[in-house]
């Protein structure tokens, strides 16, 4: 009787674990939904503006010529500047919230691709996809999910804390580069 009871308890525990494993994580689900919406918006609005492409050619020491292409996707939100307490507002202000960036480049013969998804309201990083190579030269993807400004979940090979910090740094750097480029198009 005691053995049957233990078997039944173990069976219930296994069923509970399987049921819990099948429930989608609500944070990851919402990020995946935002990612799909961004991809649909990019496809729908292709060629209609609200995107900026920058290409850079430079040399990586010991590796040779590199071409890097950044593709920024953003919304246009009209707003106003308040010029001062006694001044009127300037109705010609536009704010450009960034929501998606792709980055492709090569180092030597290896090609890399990255994606960054931002919340267009808060400008916080929600998702990053990076490609890298293992010790055998095989390319793999790593997906980073963010919540409240920090890494929430990583899918793919384990990432060191340095790699995680570099993804956050790269995303912030791209966001700042976009802000500079969109406001200074002739520089």
C-alpha positions as YAML, in Angstrom:
chain: A
units: angstrom
residues:
- id: 1
  name: UNK
  ca: [0.00, 0.00, 0.00]
- id: 2
  name: UNK
  ca: [2.83, 2.36, 0.92]
- id: 3
  name: UNK
  ca: [4.58, 1.68, -2.40]
- id: 4
  name: UNK
  ca: [1.40, 2.31, -4.38]
- id: 5
  name: UNK
  ca: [0.94, 5.62, -2.60]
- id: 6
  name: UNK
  ca: [4.51, 6.71, -3.45]
- id: 7
  name: UNK
  ca: [4.00, 5.73, -7.10]
- id: 8
  name: UNK
  ca: [0.76, 7.73, -7.25]
- id: 9
  name: UNK
  ca: [2.45, 10.78, -5.69]
- id: 10
  name: UNK
  ca: [5.35, 10.53, -8.16]
- id: 11
  name: UNK
  ca: [2.88, 10.22, -11.04]
- id: 12
  name: UNK
  ca: [1.01, 13.32, -9.88]
- id: 13
  name: UNK
  ca: [4.30, 15.22, -9.54]
- id: 14
  name: UNK
  ca: [5.35, 14.21, -13.07]
- id: 15
  name: UNK
  ca: [1.97, 15.24, -14.50]
- id: 16
  name: UNK
  ca: [2.23, 18.61, -12.70]
- id: 17
  name: UNK
  ca: [5.75, 19.18, -14.08]
- id: 18
  name: UNK
  ca: [4.67, 18.30, -17.62]
- id: 19
  name: UNK
  ca: [1.67, 20.63, -17.38]
- id: 20
  name: UNK
  ca: [3.85, 23.45, -16.04]
- id: 21
  name: UNK
  ca: [6.38, 22.93, -18.82]
- id: 22
  name: UNK
  ca: [3.68, 23.24, -21.47]
- id: 23
  name: UNK
  ca: [2.49, 26.65, -20.21]
- id: 24
  name: UNK
  ca: [4.15, 29.41, -22.25]
- id: 25
  name: UNK
  ca: [6.07, 32.04, -20.33]
- id: 26
  name: UNK
  ca: [3.95, 35.23, -20.53]
- id: 27
  name: UNK
  ca: [6.98, 37.55, -20.74]
- id: 28
  name: UNK
  ca: [8.60, 35.60, -23.57]
- id: 29
  name: UNK
  ca: [5.23, 35.29, -25.31]
- id: 30
  name: UNK
  ca: [4.69, 39.07, -25.21]
- id: 31
  name: UNK
  ca: [8.21, 39.70, -26.54]
- id: 32
  name: UNK
  ca: [7.68, 37.16, -29.34]
- id: 33
  name: UNK
  ca: [4.40, 38.89, -30.20]
- id: 34
  name: UNK
  ca: [6.13, 42.31, -30.29]
- id: 35
  name: UNK
  ca: [8.84, 40.78, -32.51]
- id: 36
  name: UNK
  ca: [6.25, 39.41, -34.95]
- id: 37
  name: UNK
  ca: [4.44, 42.76, -35.03]
- id: 38
  name: UNK
  ca: [7.71, 44.56, -35.77]
- id: 39
  name: UNK
  ca: [8.55, 42.15, -38.61]
- id: 40
  name: UNK
  ca: [5.04, 42.57, -40.07]
- id: 41
  name: UNK
  ca: [5.31, 46.36, -39.83]
- id: 42
  name: UNK
  ca: [8.69, 46.30, -41.57]
- id: 43
  name: UNK
  ca: [7.33, 44.12, -44.37]
- id: 44
  name: UNK
  ca: [4.15, 46.19, -44.74]
- id: 45
  name: UNK
  ca: [5.96, 49.56, -44.76]
- id: 46
  name: UNK
  ca: [8.92, 48.53, -46.94]
- id: 47
  name: UNK
  ca: [9.95, 51.44, -49.12]
- id: 48
  name: UNK
  ca: [7.55, 53.90, -47.48]
- id: 49
  name: UNK
  ca: [10.08, 55.64, -45.25]
- id: 50
  name: UNK
  ca: [10.61, 55.26, -41.54]
- id: 51
  name: UNK
  ca: [13.76, 53.31, -42.18]
- id: 52
  name: UNK
  ca: [17.37, 54.34, -42.51]
- id: 53
  name: UNK
  ca: [20.31, 52.34, -43.83]
- id: 54
  name: UNK
  ca: [23.93, 53.15, -43.08]
- id: 55
  name: UNK
  ca: [26.87, 51.27, -44.58]
- id: 56
  name: UNK
  ca: [30.43, 51.49, -43.26]
- id: 57
  name: UNK
  ca: [33.62, 50.15, -44.80]
- id: 58
  name: UNK
  ca: [36.67, 49.76, -42.58]
- id: 59
  name: UNK
  ca: [39.59, 47.43, -41.94]
- id: 60
  name: UNK
  ca: [39.86, 45.02, -39.02]
- id: 61
  name: UNK
  ca: [43.50, 44.51, -38.11]
- id: 62
  name: UNK
  ca: [44.65, 41.06, -39.16]
- id: 63
  name: UNK
  ca: [41.32, 40.24, -40.83]
- id: 64
  name: UNK
  ca: [41.07, 42.68, -43.72]
- id: 65
  name: UNK
  ca: [38.28, 44.80, -45.16]
- id: 66
  name: UNK
  ca: [34.93, 44.79, -43.41]
- id: 67
  name: UNK
  ca: [31.59, 46.11, -44.60]
- id: 68
  name: UNK
  ca: [28.99, 46.78, -41.94]
- id: 69
  name: UNK
  ca: [25.35, 47.53, -42.77]
- id: 70
  name: UNK
  ca: [22.96, 48.96, -40.18]
- id: 71
  name: UNK
  ca: [19.25, 49.04, -40.94]
- id: 72
  name: UNK
  ca: [17.18, 51.14, -38.53]
- id: 73
  name: UNK
  ca: [13.37, 50.98, -38.41]
- id: 74
  name: UNK
  ca: [11.50, 53.67, -36.53]
- id: 75
  name: UNK
  ca: [8.16, 55.39, -36.09]
- id: 76
  name: UNK
  ca: [7.51, 59.09, -36.58]
- id: 77
  name: UNK
  ca: [5.63, 60.83, -33.81]
- id: 78
  name: UNK
  ca: [4.83, 64.50, -34.11]
- id: 79
  name: UNK
  ca: [5.18, 66.55, -30.97]
- id: 80
  name: UNK
  ca: [6.01, 70.06, -29.86]
- id: 81
  name: UNK
  ca: [8.97, 71.78, -28.25]
- id: 82
  name: UNK
  ca: [8.25, 74.24, -25.51]
- id: 83
  name: UNK
  ca: [10.61, 77.13, -26.17]
- id: 84
  name: UNK
  ca: [10.18, 78.76, -22.77]
- id: 85
  name: UNK
  ca: [7.60, 79.89, -20.26]
- id: 86
  name: UNK
  ca: [6.48, 82.89, -22.28]
- id: 87
  name: UNK
  ca: [7.12, 81.46, -25.75]
- id: 88
  name: UNK
  ca: [4.79, 79.57, -28.00]
- id: 89
  name: UNK
  ca: [5.48, 75.97, -28.85]
- id: 90
  name: UNK
  ca: [7.22, 74.92, -32.04]
- id: 91
  name: UNK
  ca: [4.84, 72.59, -33.93]
- id: 92
  name: UNK
  ca: [7.58, 71.22, -36.19]
- id: 93
  name: UNK
  ca: [9.17, 68.77, -33.79]
- id: 94
  name: UNK
  ca: [9.25, 65.10, -34.74]
- id: 95
  name: UNK
  ca: [10.32, 62.31, -32.41]
- id: 96
  name: UNK
  ca: [11.66, 59.11, -33.95]
- id: 97
  name: UNK
  ca: [11.22, 56.13, -31.62]
- id: 98
  name: UNK
  ca: [13.45, 53.30, -32.77]
- id: 99
  name: UNK
  ca: [11.86, 49.86, -32.67]
- id: 100
  name: UNK
  ca: [14.07, 47.51, -34.69]
- id: 101
  name: UNK
  ca: [17.68, 47.36, -35.89]
- id: 102
  name: UNK
  ca: [19.48, 44.82, -38.04]
- id: 103
  name: UNK
  ca: [23.25, 44.72, -38.24]
- id: 104
  name: UNK
  ca: [25.21, 42.63, -40.71]
- id: 105
  name: UNK
  ca: [28.98, 42.57, -41.11]
- id: 106
  name: UNK
  ca: [31.90, 40.34, -41.85]
- id: 107
  name: UNK
  ca: [35.18, 39.69, -40.08]
- id: 108
  name: UNK
  ca: [37.45, 37.99, -42.55]
- id: 109
  name: UNK
  ca: [35.39, 35.35, -44.31]
- id: 110
  name: UNK
  ca: [32.90, 34.95, -41.47]
- id: 111
  name: UNK
  ca: [29.56, 36.75, -41.84]
- id: 112
  name: UNK
  ca: [27.57, 37.92, -38.85]
- id: 113
  name: UNK
  ca: [23.97, 39.06, -38.42]
- id: 114
  name: UNK
  ca: [22.23, 40.66, -35.44]
- id: 115
  name: UNK
  ca: [18.74, 41.95, -34.63]
- id: 116
  name: UNK
  ca: [17.64, 44.24, -31.82]
- id: 117
  name: UNK
  ca: [14.01, 44.88, -30.85]
- id: 118
  name: UNK
  ca: [13.19, 47.93, -28.74]
- id: 119
  name: UNK
  ca: [9.98, 48.97, -27.04]
- id: 120
  name: UNK
  ca: [9.03, 52.01, -29.12]
- id: 121
  name: UNK
  ca: [7.58, 53.80, -26.08]
- id: 122
  name: UNK
  ca: [10.25, 53.28, -23.42]
- id: 123
  name: UNK
  ca: [13.15, 52.56, -25.85]
- id: 124
  name: UNK
  ca: [14.14, 49.64, -23.62]
- id: 125
  name: UNK
  ca: [15.72, 46.62, -25.27]
- id: 126
  name: UNK
  ca: [13.27, 43.70, -25.47]
- id: 127
  name: UNK
  ca: [15.06, 41.15, -27.64]
- id: 128
  name: UNK
  ca: [18.38, 40.54, -29.37]
- id: 129
  name: UNK
  ca: [19.42, 37.86, -31.82]
- id: 130
  name: UNK
  ca: [23.12, 37.34, -32.43]
- id: 131
  name: UNK
  ca: [25.01, 34.94, -34.66]
- id: 132
  name: UNK
  ca: [28.38, 33.54, -33.75]
- id: 133
  name: UNK
  ca: [30.62, 30.61, -34.60]
- id: 134
  name: UNK
  ca: [31.61, 27.64, -32.47]
- id: 135
  name: UNK
  ca: [35.15, 26.24, -32.25]
- id: 136
  name: UNK
  ca: [34.45, 24.08, -35.33]
- id: 137
  name: UNK
  ca: [33.44, 27.09, -37.43]
- id: 138
  name: UNK
  ca: [29.72, 26.24, -37.39]
- id: 139
  name: UNK
  ca: [27.37, 29.25, -37.22]
- id: 140
  name: UNK
  ca: [24.71, 29.35, -34.48]
- id: 141
  name: UNK
  ca: [22.06, 31.76, -33.19]
- id: 142
  name: UNK
  ca: [21.65, 33.01, -29.66]
- id: 143
  name: UNK
  ca: [18.43, 34.76, -28.57]
- id: 144
  name: UNK
  ca: [18.35, 37.15, -25.62]
- id: 145
  name: UNK
  ca: [15.06, 38.12, -23.99]
- id: 146
  name: UNK
  ca: [15.01, 41.21, -21.75]
- id: 147
  name: UNK
  ca: [12.61, 42.32, -19.05]
- id: 148
  name: UNK
  ca: [12.81, 45.52, -16.97]
- id: 149
  name: UNK
  ca: [16.20, 46.41, -18.43]
- id: 150
  name: UNK
  ca: [17.99, 43.15, -17.74]
- id: 151
  name: UNK
  ca: [18.39, 39.75, -19.34]
- id: 152
  name: UNK
  ca: [15.44, 37.51, -18.59]
- id: 153
  name: UNK
  ca: [16.17, 34.40, -20.68]
- id: 154
  name: UNK
  ca: [18.73, 33.20, -23.24]
- id: 155
  name: UNK
  ca: [18.05, 30.57, -25.90]
- id: 156
  name: UNK
  ca: [21.07, 28.99, -27.52]
- id: 157
  name: UNK
  ca: [24.53, 28.11, -26.27]
- id: 158
  name: UNK
  ca: [25.35, 29.47, -22.83]
- id: 159
  name: UNK
  ca: [26.48, 33.08, -22.87]
- id: 160
  name: UNK
  ca: [29.06, 34.43, -20.45]
- id: 161
  name: UNK
  ca: [28.21, 37.53, -18.45]
- id: 162
  name: UNK
  ca: [30.70, 39.42, -20.64]
- id: 163
  name: UNK
  ca: [28.78, 38.35, -23.79]
- id: 164
  name: UNK
  ca: [25.51, 39.41, -22.19]
- id: 165
  name: UNK
  ca: [26.97, 42.79, -21.24]
- id: 166
  name: UNK
  ca: [28.29, 43.24, -24.79]
- id: 167
  name: UNK
  ca: [24.82, 42.64, -26.26]
- id: 168
  name: UNK
  ca: [23.36, 45.32, -23.99]
- id: 169
  name: UNK
  ca: [26.24, 47.68, -24.78]
- id: 170
  name: UNK
  ca: [25.86, 47.09, -28.53]
- id: 171
  name: UNK
  ca: [22.10, 47.72, -28.41]
- id: 172
  name: UNK
  ca: [22.56, 50.98, -26.49]
- id: 173
  name: UNK
  ca: [25.34, 52.04, -28.85]
- id: 174
  name: UNK
  ca: [23.12, 51.39, -31.88]
- id: 175
  name: UNK
  ca: [20.24, 53.32, -30.29]
- id: 176
  name: UNK
  ca: [22.54, 56.31, -29.65]
- id: 177
  name: UNK
  ca: [24.03, 56.07, -33.16]
- id: 178
  name: UNK
  ca: [20.53, 56.13, -34.64]
- id: 179
  name: UNK
  ca: [19.59, 59.15, -32.57]
- id: 180
  name: UNK
  ca: [22.71, 60.99, -33.75]
- id: 181
  name: UNK
  ca: [22.28, 60.01, -37.42]
- id: 182
  name: UNK
  ca: [18.58, 60.88, -37.62]
- id: 183
  name: UNK
  ca: [19.18, 64.33, -36.14]
- id: 184
  name: UNK
  ca: [22.40, 65.05, -38.10]
- id: 185
  name: UNK
  ca: [21.83, 63.54, -41.55]
- id: 186
  name: UNK
  ca: [24.57, 65.51, -43.31]
- id: 187
  name: UNK
  ca: [27.43, 64.59, -40.97]
...
